């Protein structure tokens, strides 16, 4: 294996932004510079995601309001999907709507049954500007929709209604990491 081929090996772990931080609630801006700073950001995203034991991470979750996310996520057949997308567009989200447990590194320790489509397609590009299309099913489709939502300024709790939403927001307010707690 060549040096540096493990995503995040050269990255640094950055602090996570948490529920209530303004950067999580605003749409992120398009990436226009595909230079070494973008490559370093992707490495930092992988390093931070792995350190936090996540399966995906968007740039605004480490305080960078740009349209980039990384993932290392299985699908329902336990096939591993590993990669990143710059300037993603969710071009397809369809199939069966499934309510499943969903958590977020910006709401550590919490989860709620969240409805997502079981198929998703994201188009964008790599850190070098090459076009990329990512197809996801099952849990991986959930991950793609979740990370894309972050870049649009939405969290999974924004998809919740009624008692599910009230419950997770109450839990967040009482959490040790809460700015309100």
Backbone torsions as a table, in degrees:
resi	resn	phi	psi	omega
1	UNK	NA	129.8	-177.8
2	UNK	-74.4	155.9	-178.5
3	UNK	-61.0	134.8	175.0
4	UNK	81.8	8.7	-177.3
5	UNK	-80.6	-10.3	176.5
6	UNK	-86.4	119.9	-178.9
7	UNK	-57.1	133.3	178.0
8	UNK	89.2	-8.0	-176.8
9	UNK	-60.7	-31.0	179.2
10	UNK	-102.2	4.7	-178.7
11	UNK	-88.2	168.9	174.9
12	UNK	-116.9	145.3	179.5
13	UNK	-75.9	126.6	-178.4
14	UNK	-110.7	156.5	176.4
15	UNK	-64.6	142.3	177.4
16	UNK	-83.3	142.3	170.7
17	UNK	-82.1	144.9	-173.3
18	UNK	-117.3	161.1	178.4
19	UNK	-44.4	131.3	-178.9
20	UNK	104.2	-20.4	177.5
21	UNK	-72.7	129.5	-174.5
22	UNK	-57.1	-33.9	-176.7
23	UNK	-62.3	-22.5	179.1
24	UNK	-79.9	-14.2	-171.8
25	UNK	-112.4	12.3	178.5
26	UNK	-121.8	142.3	174.4
27	UNK	-60.5	140.7	-179.2
28	UNK	-83.1	157.1	-178.7
29	UNK	-90.0	154.1	178.4
30	UNK	-63.9	146.9	173.8
31	UNK	-82.2	130.8	177.9
32	UNK	-119.3	-18.4	-178.9
33	UNK	-109.2	113.2	-177.6
34	UNK	-100.7	41.3	-177.3
35	UNK	-95.2	-162.1	-176.0
36	UNK	-64.8	-26.3	178.2
37	UNK	-66.1	-37.3	177.3
38	UNK	-66.9	-44.0	178.6
39	UNK	-60.6	-39.8	178.0
40	UNK	-66.4	-38.2	177.7
41	UNK	-62.0	-44.1	179.1
42	UNK	-62.4	-42.4	176.4
43	UNK	-60.0	-43.3	178.6
44	UNK	-63.9	-38.4	178.3
45	UNK	-62.7	-45.7	178.0
46	UNK	-62.2	-47.0	-178.3
47	UNK	-60.2	-42.3	-179.2
48	UNK	-69.4	-42.4	179.0
49	UNK	-60.9	-46.1	-179.7
50	UNK	-65.6	-41.0	179.7
51	UNK	-62.5	-33.3	-179.0
52	UNK	-91.0	-0.2	179.5
53	UNK	61.2	42.2	177.4
54	UNK	-97.6	176.4	177.2
55	UNK	-115.5	-5.1	177.6
56	UNK	-163.4	156.4	178.6
57	UNK	-157.3	131.3	177.5
58	UNK	-98.9	152.6	-175.3
59	UNK	-58.9	-36.2	-179.5
60	UNK	-68.7	-14.5	176.6
61	UNK	-75.8	-8.8	170.6
62	UNK	-119.6	23.2	173.0
63	UNK	84.2	10.4	179.6
64	UNK	-107.4	106.3	-173.5
65	UNK	-81.2	55.5	178.6
66	UNK	-123.0	157.3	-172.1
67	UNK	-83.9	82.0	178.0
68	UNK	-145.8	137.0	167.6
69	UNK	-141.8	158.0	177.2
70	UNK	-121.7	161.4	178.2
71	UNK	-153.7	150.1	169.6
72	UNK	-148.0	88.4	-163.9
73	UNK	-138.8	137.1	175.0
74	UNK	-83.8	157.8	169.2
75	UNK	-96.9	-171.9	-176.0
76	UNK	-69.2	-16.7	176.5
77	UNK	-95.5	11.0	179.2
78	UNK	65.0	27.6	172.9
79	UNK	-86.0	128.7	-177.5
80	UNK	-80.4	134.1	175.7
81	UNK	-119.3	124.2	-174.4
82	UNK	-132.1	127.1	177.8
83	UNK	171.6	-166.6	178.9
84	UNK	-147.4	158.7	176.6
85	UNK	-138.5	129.9	175.3
86	UNK	-105.0	136.8	-178.5
87	UNK	52.0	51.4	-177.1
88	UNK	-70.0	150.7	170.1
89	UNK	-127.3	128.8	174.8
90	UNK	-81.3	102.4	-174.0
91	UNK	-94.5	-14.0	177.9
92	UNK	-154.1	132.3	170.5
93	UNK	-145.9	105.2	-177.5
94	UNK	-155.0	-166.8	-175.0
95	UNK	96.2	-149.8	-179.1
96	UNK	-84.1	139.0	173.7
97	UNK	-85.8	124.6	-177.4
98	UNK	-121.1	130.8	172.5
99	UNK	-92.0	121.1	-179.7
100	UNK	-141.3	163.3	179.6
101	UNK	-64.5	133.7	179.5
102	UNK	-137.4	134.4	176.4
103	UNK	-123.3	-176.5	-177.2
104	UNK	-158.2	138.3	179.2
105	UNK	-66.1	-17.7	176.6
106	UNK	-87.6	-2.1	172.1
107	UNK	-133.5	65.7	-170.2
108	UNK	-57.9	133.6	175.6
109	UNK	85.0	-4.0	-177.7
110	UNK	-110.5	153.6	172.8
111	UNK	-156.9	160.7	178.7
112	UNK	-152.7	151.5	175.0
113	UNK	-65.1	116.2	-174.7
114	UNK	-125.3	136.0	-179.9
115	UNK	-84.1	129.8	176.4
116	UNK	-142.7	154.4	171.6
117	UNK	-70.5	152.1	-178.4
118	UNK	-92.3	6.9	174.5
119	UNK	-139.3	138.8	178.4
120	UNK	-150.5	148.0	175.2
121	UNK	-131.8	129.0	178.1
122	UNK	-120.1	133.2	174.0
123	UNK	-115.2	147.1	178.1
124	UNK	-177.7	-142.4	177.9
125	UNK	-146.0	172.0	179.5
126	UNK	-90.8	178.4	178.0
127	UNK	-62.1	-20.0	178.5
128	UNK	-96.3	3.0	177.8
129	UNK	88.7	5.2	178.6
130	UNK	-75.6	138.1	178.3
131	UNK	-63.2	144.6	178.1
132	UNK	-143.4	141.1	174.4
133	UNK	-124.9	128.2	-177.6
134	UNK	-118.2	123.5	178.3
135	UNK	-104.6	132.0	179.1
136	UNK	-131.0	144.7	173.1
137	UNK	-128.4	157.9	175.5
138	UNK	57.8	-131.6	-176.8
139	UNK	-61.4	-35.6	179.1
140	UNK	-68.1	-36.1	175.0
141	UNK	-61.9	-39.6	176.6
142	UNK	-60.5	-44.8	179.4
143	UNK	-60.3	-47.3	-179.5
144	UNK	-60.2	-43.9	179.3
145	UNK	-65.7	-39.2	-179.7
146	UNK	-63.0	-51.1	-177.4
147	UNK	-67.6	-39.5	176.6
148	UNK	-61.4	-41.0	177.9
149	UNK	-57.7	-40.7	177.3
150	UNK	-55.1	-44.1	-176.6
151	UNK	-69.8	-19.1	175.6
152	UNK	-89.8	-2.0	-179.6
153	UNK	87.9	21.5	-179.4
154	UNK	-119.2	144.4	174.3
155	UNK	-110.7	165.0	-179.4
156	UNK	-60.5	-29.9	179.6
157	UNK	-64.7	-22.7	177.5
158	UNK	-70.6	-16.1	177.5
159	UNK	-89.9	-10.8	-176.8
160	UNK	-87.2	152.5	175.3
161	UNK	-135.1	168.1	172.1
162	UNK	58.6	-140.8	-173.6
163	UNK	-66.3	-32.1	178.4
164	UNK	-61.9	-43.6	179.3
165	UNK	-66.6	-47.3	-179.6
166	UNK	-59.7	-41.5	-177.7
167	UNK	-63.8	-49.4	-177.2
168	UNK	-68.3	-34.1	177.7
169	UNK	-70.1	-35.4	174.2
170	UNK	-63.9	-45.4	178.4
171	UNK	-60.9	-41.7	179.7
172	UNK	-63.7	-41.0	-179.3
173	UNK	-64.1	-28.9	-178.8
174	UNK	-92.2	-9.1	-175.4
175	UNK	-67.7	147.8	-179.2
176	UNK	-60.5	-25.3	-179.4
177	UNK	-86.0	-7.9	-174.7
178	UNK	-65.6	140.4	175.6
179	UNK	-78.6	-16.4	180.0
180	UNK	-94.1	-17.9	-172.1
181	UNK	-77.2	NA	NA
